[in-house]
Amino acid sequence: MCSRKTRVVMSLLCLTAIGVFSRSSWILSVYRDSFPPRNSSLCACDKCLMEYDPWFSELMGASPEPFLSLRNNITEETFNWWKRIQYERRSFSFYNATVEKVFQMFPHSLNLIESNPDRCRTCAVVGNSGNLNGSRYGPLIDFHDVVIRINRGRIKGYEKDVGTRTTHRVMYPNSATNLDNTTYLLLFPFKINDLQWLLKSFAPREKKAADSGFIANKDLVVILSPAFMKYVHYVWLKRKGSYPSTGFMTLILSMHMCDEISVFGFGADRYGNWNHYYEILKNMRKNWKTGNHNGNHEYKIISKLYQQQKITFFKGW
């Protein structure tokens, strides 16, 4: 039989072991809890967009609801920022009256579905850069669940480079184009006239393409909130440029819609021109500028998103 002293020593050793094990388990638990869940708990993609990253998560956490509605209208402060984009001179009350008319005609909105471990939603955001020429990205673009095209980005004659499918088309009055009955019209309004244009275009007497200039499904009209525009300008771009480009806002919007994002047709072409793939520049003019947008800064952020493995960036040719 063990002596009393031996039993005491053994008991102390057991208690010490239990204490060490308990502390180790607690440390392991804290260590494990300080990291995000595995991708399988977020989405079914190989790598989920919303996987925790300090820089990216802080930017996304500041986002307002992307789409405008009567329930999600903007403040007068945001209106005062927005009206400077196109030098809007009319009042906040006039804006509100117009918004009420808009949502009497377009009561529907795009429902943003949260990520799910059983689903991987893929987006192709297709810009209009000349670097798409000769890229042969068409089949790859069409492979995505959601294909978002911007403004007048053409398809006919460019199918090998830009694909054939369109699920969402971003545009505003000056860039309106024909849509089929299954494509979402994502209106990016830069002034009150853009909202009034929408009302006029879908008025009963102007439904025909000859009157309105395009055909769209009234139930698939969605309007980007000016608050989201301001958020992109302030939070993502740190107020560089007069306001964000349509393409950059489209990219940030896509992050609210999909789990995995591929970006095509952004940036300058091989000659440094900020041109469109469906246009021919006279005299191959170098360093074509980007207007009110800070294209170089936007491109740097897109490159950082690629480096952080938040997007896949196809740079073209």
Secondary structure, DSSP 8 states (H G I E B T S, - for coil): ---HHHHHHHHHHHHHHHHHHHHHHHHHHHHHHTS---GGGT-SSSS-TTS--HHHHHHHHT---SB--STT---HHHHHHHTTTTT--S-HHHHHHHHHHHHHH-----------TT---EEEEE--BGGGTT---HHHHHTSSEEEEETT---TT-HHHH-S--SEEEE-GGG-----TT-EEEE--SSHHHHHHHHHHTSGGG-SHHHHSS---GGGEEEB-HHHHHHIIIIISTT-SSS--HHHHHHHHHTTT-SEEEEES-S--TTS---BTT---GGG-SS---TTS-HHHHHHHHHHHHHTTSSEEE---
